[in-house]
């Protein structure tokens, strides 16, 4: 952590803010919480939903889940589950009673209450890329993650209004020792952004430190912090059929203090799950419900969500594949099951491509539209993801934000208004046969906001594009990314809160931070 001024300036990313990058201008859409007006795609009929559900219940009753956390096992034993060592089996009545305690939706309020989020219903939130160990950009190529690159991605996360959550580390800063990495990263996340943040469930110290830092940054008492969700964690099962010690420890700590937990099994069909998608979804649902049941038993009514990360592997190489037809169907099917359980849904905007090329964009678009079709409430890795999660790219981040804005525009029902002026009968009669609509008053009154205006796409013809330098999409994205960094201003923060946050980080560093194995 470097020395900081007592106060930081107001943030980039305000509605109408323009950034020039060569000949490009970003005039981005204002901050909003998108609402998905469409009916979800439902590949399963009612009987199919029940068959997947009943299979998940059979897994929990007859096979069980390995809980590698003694505290969690003890809680479930007291709840009446069948325990044999680390194996826990639970019946359907218990699972459904626990799941019924979970809220259908909840809000998360960060230090800036104007960035409050709604998780659930038809609301859709987009999260930055999280957790890649490497970065790639046009200037430096592929390299290990570092702290400066981490901060670059935090600035992009703050700048774009279509990114609602500052999730996990957008790139892992391996140049900071793991014992104090969470302190430096969360300090920057809380000062470079004013959006909802996340804590990794990787040991008690990390989770407790991050909760305390969020409390301090918001100027909250402990009672105010616990009174409503202020942050969240995401945990993954160790598929097949395991929940590990640190993830469960962090989830239980968060739930006890009223903070949301997203449970996301990472099931790859053909590797860690059955090769059939319905079997993979059933396994994923069983793993998720087991953790949800635990959390609702120890903290009734705590906010939770179920995540899906069910995709397939390349059966020739064993490599994960994303944005595939199977991934899309699995996401849609999981959406049906999660709506049946009445909790929010998380999915992801993912791809297997190694650079921000055509493959990257069609796979990511498939993933994002599957999120739309499944009525996902939180889309992880919505901007910046490459190489199956091993690379974060700022150019890809910019390109993905174009797609996210297009999705937001697609949601705007006003586009399909059927008032007389929208049906435009008089305009049609005025132009008649063989005319054009460019110059008539009806067009002149509406042309500036009639259609989505891109900031990365180039809609000119080939000759005009070539005459202007033949700049490819990734090059345009690179220019925009560099200009955003050059002109970025961090959001304002209360000076007393900032000073207290600095003192806390310094003290925890002196104490050694979190224990590590190296």
N, C-alpha and C positions, 0 to 999 in steps of 0.2 A: 504493500500500500504506500502510495506517495502522499506527501503533504497536500492538503486540499484547502482551498479558500473557505472562509467561514460560511459562505453561501454560494450556491451554484445558480447559474442563470436559467431562465425559462427554457423549456424544451423545444427542440425541433419537432416537426411533425404536426404542426397546427393546421387546422383546416384552411385550405387556400394557399398554404405556403408554397413558394416556387423555388426550385433549385435548378440552376443552369449548369449543364455539363456539355461543353462544346456547343453544338446546335440543339441539344435536347433540353426540354423544360419539363419538370415534374410539377403538375398541378393536381395533387392527389385528392382522392375522395376524403371527406371529413371522417373523423372518428365516429364509429357507430357500432352497435352490437347487431350483426346481421340476423334477420329472422327468415327462416326457410319456409316459404309458403306452400311448397309442393308436397303432395302425398308421397310417402316413402315407397321405394320399390320393394316388393315383397315376393321373392322367388319361392318361398315356402307357403303352402296353404295352412289352414288352421291345424289340420292333423299333422302336418310336417313339423310345425312349431312344437306341438306336444310331444312328438316322437324324439326330437332333439332334446327337449327339456327332460323327458323321462330317462333318456340315456345318460344325461348329465347326473340325474338323481341316482341312477344305478351305479355310476362310477363312484359317487360319494358314499353310497351305502355299502356296496359290495367290494370295492377295491380300496377306497380311501385315499387320502392325501398325506404326504409326509410333511409334517410341520417340524422344521429343524430349529425350533425355539422353545425351550422348556416352559417359559411363561405362557406362551400361546397354548401349548399342550395342556398345561394345568387349567387354564380358563375353560378350554373345551371339555376337559374331563369333568369339571364342576357343572358344565352345562348339560351333562348327560350323554355326551358323545362316547362312542366306543374307542378306547385308546389302547394301543399295543405298541409300547415304545414311542417312536415318533409318528407312527401311523395312526391317523384319526379318521374314523368313519362317522358319518352323520346321516340321519334319515331326512326324508323330504319335509316332514312336518316341521322339524327344527329349522331347516334351511329357509323354508318359506316364511316361517314366523319371524326369523331374524331379518330377512330381506324386506319384509313388510314394514319394518321400523325405519328404513332409510327414506329420506325425503326425495320426492320426484324432481325437485329443483332446489337450487340454493344460490345465493350471491357470494361473491368474493370481493372484498373491499381492500384495495392496496392503500399506500400512504396518501395517494391522491384520490379522494373519493369520486372525482369526476371520471376515473378509470374503473369504476365498479363494474363487475361482470355478472351476468346471469348465466348460470350453468344448468341447462335442462330445457324441457319443452321444445320449442321450435328454434331456440337460439343456437347460434353457431359461432364458436370462438376459434381463432387461428393462433397457433403457438409457433415460435421460432424453432429452427433446427436445434436439436439437443443431443449432446454427448459424443459426437465424432472425435476420434483421437487425432485426426489430421485435417489440414486445410488445403485448399487449392484455389489459386487465382491466376489470371493471365500473366502476371509479371513474375511470380515466384514459383509457379507450379505446385506440385504436391510436396507437403512438408509436415512435420509434426506440429501439433497445436502449441501455441505459446500465448502468453498473457496479453501481448499487444493485439494479436489477432482476436482473442476473446473480447477485448474492449471494442474492437472494430464492429464485431457482430452485435454487441450490446447497443452501439449507436444506431446501427441499422434497425434493430428491434424497436428502439424508441422512436426513430424517425417515422416509420411507416404506420399510418393509422389502421391499416388492415391487419396488423399484427397486434393481438390483444394481450398476449401473455409473454413475459420473459421467463421461459421455461428453464430446462436444465442448461448446463454450460453449452453454448453453441459450438464451441470447440474446447477440448480439454487442454488447459494450459500446463503442459508437462514441465515447463521451466520453473514452476512453483512447487515446493515440496508438498506432498499430499497431506501432511499434518496440518498445514495452514492454508491450503488451497481454497477451502470453502470460505474462509474468512476474507481473503482478498477478493475472491470472485463475487461473493454476496455484497461486499462493500461497493464494488463497482456496479453491480446490478441494481442496488438500491439507490445509487447516486446518479448513474448515467441514465436510468429509466425511472419512471414513476408508475409502472404497470405491475400487475400481479406477478409475484415471483414464486419459485419452487424450491423445495429442499430435497436433496438426495437422501434417501433412507440408507445410509452407509455408515452406521454406527451412531450410538447415542449422542456423542459429543457434537457431531455435525448437525444432527436434527435439532438438538436443543440450542446450539449456537445460532442457527438460522432463525428459529422461532424468536429468540431473544433479539436478534438484529432487526427483524421485521417489526417487532413490538417497539423497539427504540426508534426506528426510522419513522414510524407513524405517530410517535409521541403518545403511546397508549399505556394505560395501566394494565396490569395483568388481567383484571376483570374485563376491561374493554377488549383486550386481545381475544379472550376466550368467549366473549359474548356473541361473536359472529366470525365467519371465515375471513381470514386475512391473507392466506397463502395456501399452498397445497403440496402434497407429495404424490409421486407416481411410483408404484412398486410393480415389479415383474415377478411372476412365478418362475421357477426353474423347471421348465417343461422337459419331460412329462412328470406331472403329479408331485411336485415339490414346491414348498415355500421356504426360503432360507432364513437364517437367523437375523441378519441386519435389516433386511427389508421388513420383516414382521415387527421387529423392535421399533423401527422408525414409524411404521404405520400405526402401531398401538400408541406410541407417544403422541403422535399428531391427533389421533381420534380422541384421546383423553382430554385434549385441550381444545376440542371443537373444530379442528382444522381438517379440510377435506383430504381424502385418500382416493386416488384413482388406481384401480387394480387391473393390470394389463398383462395377461399371459402372452408369452412370445412363442407361438406355436407355428412351426414350419411343417406343412404337410409333406410327408415322405421322409422326414428326419426326426423331429421331436413330437410328431403327431401322426395319426393315420394318414395314409396317402389320399383318402377320400375326404372331400371338403366338409361333408356333414359330420363325419367322425372327428375331424380336426376341430370343428366348431364346438361339438359336444364336449370334447376334452377341455377346450379353452373355457367354456362356460362353467364346467365343474371346478376348475382351478380358481376362477374368479369368485364364484359364489362361496367357496370355502373360506376365503379371506374376508369377504363381505360379512359372512355369518359371524366370524370371530369378532370383527370390529363392532358389529351391532350388538353382540352379547356384552362386550366390555364397556361400550359407550352408546347406549340406545339412542337412535336418531342422529348419530353423527353423519355428516355429509360424505357420501361415497359416490363413485362412478365406476362403471365397468368399461375397460378398454378392450379393443380387438387389435391384434397384430398377427392375424392368421393369414399366412400366404403359403407359397409352395417353394420347393427347391428345384434347381436344374438337376434332373435325374442323371445327366451325363457327368456333371462335375461336383454336385453337392452344394453348389453356391446358392445363396438365397436369391429369390426372384421377387420383384415387387411391381405393382401396377399391372399385374397379369389379369386375364379374365377370371381365374380362380380367386385371386385376391379380392376382386370386385364382388364376386358372388359371396365369398365368405364374410365380407364386411356387411353386405346387405342382409345376409342371414343372421349375423350377430345382432344387427340392429333390431330385427324382429324379436329375437329372444330378450334383448335388454329392455325393449318397450314392454314386453310381457311381464318383466320383473319390476318395472316402474322406477328405474333409476336412470341418470344421464349416461350417455355413451361417448366414449373417446375412440377415435381412429387416427390414421396418419396419412401424410402426404409424401409418399416414399417412391424410390426408384432404385434400380440396380446399376444405372449408368455411371461411368467413371469421370466424365466431364460434362459440362452443361451444353449438351448437343441435342439433336432431335430425339434420340432415345430417352434422354433425361426428361424432356418435356412431355412426350406422350405417355410415359409411364407415370410421371407425377400427376398429369392431368387425369389419367384413369383413376389414380388413387384419390384425388380430390373430388372427382365427380362421384366416386363410390361413397365418399363421405357425405356428399349432398344427398345421394339417393337413399342412404341408410338413416338419414336424419341424425347424423352425428352432432354432438354438442360441443366437443373439443377436438380440434384437428392438430395433433402433434406433428412436428417436423414439416409444417406447412410451407416453409420457405428456407431453402439453402441446402437441402440434403442431397448427397451423392454417394455412390459406391456402397449401397446397402447400409448406409449409416456410418461408414468409415471416413467420409470426407464431408466437410462443410465448405461451401463456396459462396463468396459474396456475389459473384455474377449470377449464380443460380438463385440466390436470395432475391435479387432484383427481378429476375425473370419470373420467379414464382409469385412475387407480389403483383405482377401484372395479371396473372391468372386469378389470384384471390380477389382483386378488384373487379374483374369480369364476373366472378361468381356473385359478389355483392350486388353488382348492377343487375345481374340476371334475377336476383331475388326481388328487385323493386317492382312491386305490382303495378305501380303507376304507369309503367310501360304499356300495360294492357288495359288502360282505362277505356271505357266505352261511352264517354260523354259525347254530345253532338260534335264538339270541336275536335275530339279525338277521332271520331268516325269520319270526319272531314268530307261529308257529302258536298258541301258548298265548294270546297277546294277542287274536288273531282269534277264538278260541273264547270267550274271556271277554266280549268285546263283543257277539259274535253279530250277528244281523240288526237293523238299524235303530238301533243304539247309536252312541256316539262314543268316540273315543280320548283326548280331552283329559285326563281325570282318572285314567286307569288307571296303575298303577305303572310299567308298561313305558314309557309316555310320560314320566312324571315323572322317571324315572331318566336320561332321554336328551335332554329337550327343549332344554336350554341349548346343546348343541353339535350337535344333529341336523342343522341346516341352516345355510347361509351367512347371516351377519348383516351387512347392508349398513351403510355409514356415510354415504352420500350419498343413496341411494334412499329414498323415503318410501312405505311399503307401506300406509299408512292409507287408508280410503275418502275420497271427495271431501269429505263433510261434516266429517270430523275434520281433514282437511288445510286446508279453508277456515277452519274455526274457529280454527286455529293460525296464521292469517296468509296463507294461500295462497302459500307461499314456493316459487318454482320451483327446479328443480334447480341451475341456474347460480348462483342466489342462495345456496343452501345451501353450494355449493362455495366461493363467495367468502368466506363467514363462516369456514369451516374453514381456508382458506388464511391468512386474517388471524390467526386464533388460533394456528396453528402457528408463524407468524413471531413472534408476541408471546411465546410460551413456549419458543422454540427454545434449546437449549444445544448448543454445538459439542462434538465429540468430544475426549477427552483426547489430548494429544500430548506426547511426551518434550521437556522444556524445552531440553536441549542441542541436539536435532535442530531444534527451532523456531528457536533463536537462529542456528544455522548456516544454516538456510534463509533467514532474514531477511538475514544478511550476504551470502549469494550473490545474492539479488534486488537488494540495494542496489548491490553491485559491478557486476552486469551492467547496471543502469540507468546507472551512471556511465560505463560503456563504450559506451553508446548502444543497447544491446539488439540488435535485428535490423534490418538495413538495409531501407529501404522506398523506394518510388518517389515519395513525397510528404512 
